[in-house]
Each structure stands twice: as structure tokens, then as C-alpha cells.
Amino acid sequence: MKELSVNHLLGIKYITEEDIQLIFETADHFKEVINRPIKKVPSLRDITIANIFFENSTRTKLSFELAQKRLSADVVNFAASSSSVTKGETLIDTVNNILAMKVDMVVMRHSSPGAAVFLSKNVKASIVNAGDGAHEHPTQALLDAYTIRERLGDVAGKKVVIVGDILHSRVALSNIYSLQKLGAQVKVCGPNTLIPRYIRELGVEVEPNLRKALEWCDVANMLRVQNERLDISYFPSTREYSMQYGLDKEFLDSLNKEIVVMHPGPINRGVEITSDVADSKQSVILDQVENGVAVRMAVIYLLASKIK
């Protein structure tokens, strides 16, 4: 069996195109599994996985937990808000205490960029980054690219625009890395205050005009404004942001071609996209959620196969 070139999934930056294609091929198999009447396989009966979330999460946490249980792994869930972390315990001590209970893999979300990389160098377990601050969110990028592949046949050669709060979005950075590795063209669109200065160094063009961006692209990934990360006001008002960078059905129907609309969630309906766009046939948002389970099953299965 082919295997991943890494022992952890810390970010798309650290994996190869071959790794991504292997994850997709494995996810194809698991997608078929989760659509059976009996949605479970005994692949990881001897593996124990800890989900350690230092930030709030709904979809990602549920998706990982469901993926793990579909593979028959033993699962323990840890919420920092009700743990000894609140008493001053360090990250390494917290994780090592969990590993002392014979845990093989850790899925972690943390507010600090680089937390997953730091952990991988200091503990003996396979680490999956479920989002580290405004840095990376690798499984989200993988499921996004997998959904594009499913809808359009391939990612290579496709034009993808990422719209919204690029500056604070871990989804944006991971998507840029994955789409470029798979041969797509990427542009970003949003208020100038929410576009990072380094973006062009990544080989990404900036298109400030939403209509031009959408008429250029095959796929539009509409990001949520990260209000919880905004320490200052980056634009005058939510209403003005929506008028400049929001997508409604009238706007969508006025484009010169049919595009695919994505959103990593949670959606602020009426801000980045309206309900009639989110629920339209051009939207693949619920496909992204379904594919998230299959892709995370693939990641966990492939990493678990490397645990000695």
C-alpha cells in the first residue's frame, strides 16, 4: 500500500501533491463506505484518538469524531474550558498526561499559530492539526479541494477565487497551498485591509472588484469575516461589507457563466452570502460537510497505518 510522506498532518505546506492525491483516493473509498446502510469499518479497532480543542468548534469537531467512530477507533474528547489548562497546566503536560493513558493520535485545535508543529516535536503521538490560530486548517483545505474535484472532475487548471477575510483566515492559507499544489489558479478578493501584505509572495493575484473576480473564476470560496479575531475595525460596517463583497442570487444569476459556490462555515447568512445562494444548486456547502467526514477518515486511516 502507498503511504503518506509525513507522520503528522500539520499543514498543507508540509505535504506533497502525491500525499493529497493519496488522501483523495482513500477518501473515495470511505465516501462509498459512509453511504452504505452500515457505515462502519473495523480498520482502527486498536487505535485510540484524543480530540483536544482549545477553541470552540462545531462542524470540525463533530466531523472528526464521526470519522473516527466510522473507523471503529476509540475516541476521547477534551475541552480546554473544563480542563486543568484553566489551572495553569502547560500544553505539553496536558497532552503527555493524555498520552500516558495510551493514546496513539491527537487531533488538536489551538488559538496559537504553530501549536501543532510545536506539539509534534515534543510528544510521541501522531498529530493532526484541526486549526492553529490564523495559520492553517489542512483538513478543511483538503475537503474543499476534494469537493471541487468531485463537482468539476479535476482541480488542475481550474480558477478559484477566495473572497473575504483573507488576513485572519486559516482556511484561506491552507486552500492557497493545496489548490496551487494541485495545479489550480488562485486569486483573492476582499477589502484591502483584510488582504495580507505577503499574499503576492505566494503567487496569488489580488482582485479588489468582486464582479471581475466572479466572472474570472470557476469556483468562489466565500469566507466568513472572523469577527472573533478582529481587534480593530477593518471596514466601516457589516452592511457596507455585504454591499461590496456579499453574494446574493441576483448577482449570481447576472454573471456570464455558472460558477460553483463554496463556504467553509459557519455561514453568516445575509453577510457573505444570502440564503438563496447558500441553498441554490450552484452551492456545494452541504457536499463539503459530507466530504469532510470521508476526507478526515482518509487522513486518520493513512496516519494510523504509520504508527509503529
N, C-alpha and C positions, 0 to 999 in steps of 0.2 A: 504494500500500500504506500502511496505517496504521502509525504508528511510535510508539515509546516517547517519553515526555516528558522522559526523562533520558538522559545519555550513559554513566552508570555504574549498577550496581546496588549501592548502598552500604548500603541498609537499606530495609525496608518503609515506614518513616517518611517516606522521600523520594519515594515513588511514589504514583500515584493509583489509584483503583478502575478507571479506564479502562485504565491500564497493566496491572493484574492481569488484567483480562478479556482483553486482547490476548495476554498471555502464555499464558493458558489456551486460547484459540482456536488459537494457534500450536502449543501442546503437543498438542492433539487431533490435529493433522495429523502431528506427529512420533511420536505413540504408534502411529499406524497404520503409519508407516514402520518402526519398530523391531520390529513384529510380522510383517513380511514375511520371506520367505526370504532376500532380500538386504537387509540392514538399514542400508545406507549411502546417503547422497545427496551429490552433489558441491557443495553450497551454499557451503562455505567453503574451497575449494581454495587460495585466495590469502591466507588469514588464518593467522597464527602466534600461538599462545596459550601463555603460560607459567603453569604451576601452581606457586605459591610457598607452601609450607606450613611455617610456623614452629611449628606444633603437630602432634602426631600425629593421623592421620586414616586411616580405612579406607574406610568407605562413601562419604563425601563426595568424597574424592579419586578413588576408582575411578569414581564416578558422573559426575563432571566429565570425567574423562579419556575415559570411554566416550562421553559426549555429544559431546565434541569430535571424536573419531575417527569417530563416526557421521555427522558433518557434513563429514568429509574435511579438517578443519583440520590444520595441522602443530602438533605438541604437544611442548613441552619441560617436564620436571618438575624441580623444585628442592626439595631438602630442607635446611632450615636447619642441621640437626645435622651435615651433612657439607659445609658451605659455608664461605666466608670470613667469614660472620657470626660464627663462633666465634673468629675472629681480631680482631674488633672493628670490622668494616665496618658502616657505618650502613645503615638500611633503604633510604633514598633512593639511596645509592651502589650498593647491591646491585641494586635494580630498574633504575636507569639503565644499569648495565653490561649487564643482560639486554636492555633496550630498544635499546641500541646494536647489538645483533645483529638488529635489525629485527623486534621482537615487537610485535604490534598490541594484544593484550589480556592482562591479568594477572588470574588468579584467585588470591586470597590469603586464607589463614587466618593469624591472628596472635593472640597472647595479650593484646594491649593494646586495650581499647575505643577506637574511633575511628581505628584504624590505617588502615583502608581510606579513610576520609574524608581523612585526612592525606595519604595517597599520591595520591589523585585531584587534590589541589591542587598537587602538586609534581612530577608526572611526566606525560608526554604519551602516555597509553595509556588504553584503556577498562578500568576496574577493576570486578571482581566480588568482592564480599565473601563469602568462604566461611566466615565466622565470625570475629568480633573479640571475644575475651575473653568476658565475661558480658553482652555488649551485644546484638548482633543476629546472626541467621543467616537471611538473607532467602530463600534458595532452599529451605531446609527448611520455612519457613512457607508458601511458595508450593506446594510439593508436598503439604503437609498439607491445605491448603485445596482443592487440585485433587482430592485423594483423597476428601474429604468431598463435593465436587460430583459426583464420579463415582458414589459409593455412594448418596447421598441425593437427587441431582437438582439441588440448589442449596445454596448456603451461607446465603443470606439467610433470616432467620427461625429458623435452627437454634440450638439451645442446646448450647454446648460448654464442658466443664469441663476445665481443665488441672490435673493432680494432681501434687504432689511438690515438688521443689526449685525453686521459682519464683525465689528470690533470686539464684541463680548461673546461671540458665538463659538463654542467648541465644535458644534455641528458644521459650521462653515469651513473651518480649517481642515477638519478630517475629510469633508467632502471634496475640497480642493485637491488634497493629496490623492485620494482614491480615484477621482474622476480623471486626473491627469495621468496616473499610472495605467489607467485602462484606456487611454487614448481619446478622451473627450476634450472639447474646447470649453473653457470656463470663463465667464465674466461675472462680476459682482455689480450690484445696483443698490443704492441707498443714499441717505443723507451723507454729505461729505464728512460730517462729524462722527459718523458711525462706520467709516471706512478706515482700516488701519493703514498707517503710513508705509508699512513694509509690503503691502499687498502685491505691488507690481514686481517685487523681487521674487515672488512665487510664480511668475509667468502668467498672472491673471490681469485681464483688462478691466478697467472701471468704466461703466456706462451709467452716467447720472440720470438719464432720461428713461423712465420705466417703459414707455411705449416703444422706444427704439430697442430696448433690451428684450422685450417680449416678442417683438417682430423678428428679432435675430434668432431667438432660441428655439430649441425643440422641447426643452423641459425648463420649467420655472420652479425653483425651490423657495417657497415663501416663508421666511423665518419670522419667529416671534421676536418682538422687542424685549430684551432681557431687563425688564423693569427692576428686578431684584438686584441687578449688578450696576445700575445707574447711580453713581454717586453725585452727579451733577445733571443739569438739564441739557440734553444733546439736541433737542428740537423744541420748537415753541409749544406744541400741544399734540395730544394723541389725534385730535381731529385733523390737524394740519398734516401730520404724518400719513394718516389714512388717505387724505385727498391726494397727496403726492406719490405715495408708494403702496397704497392699498389696491386690491384687485377685486372688482365686482363683475357680475355676469355680463353686464352691458359692455364693459371694457373688454372682457374675454371674447365675447362674440364679435367685437369690432376688429379684431386682429386679422391679418391677411392669411392666417393659417391656423390649424388646430394644434394647440400645444398641450403637453402633459403638465398638470399642476400637482406639486408635492408640498408637504408641510410636515416637519418633524414633531409637531405638537408640543405642548398643548396649544390649541388654536384660540386666539382672541378673536372670536367672530365679530366681524364689522370693523376690525382694525387692519390686519394684514390681508385677510380675505373675508368675503361675505359668506353667509350660509349657503346661498345658491351656487357659489363657486365650490365650496367645500363638499357639497353634496352632488355636484354635477358629474357627468360621465367622463369628463376630462381629468377629474381628480382621482389620484391613486392613494389617497391618505389612508383608507382602511386596508388597502393592499400592503402598504408599508407596515402597518401594525401586524398583519398576519405574517408577512415575510420576516418580521423581526424575530419571531419565535423560531422559525426554520433556520435563519442565519445564526442566531445565538446557539441553537442546538449544534450546528456545524462547528462553530468556534470552540465550544466546550468539548465536544467529542474529539476534535483534532488535537487540542491541547492535552486532554486527558490521556490520549494514546502515547504521549511523550513523557508522561510521569513514570519515573523509574521506581 
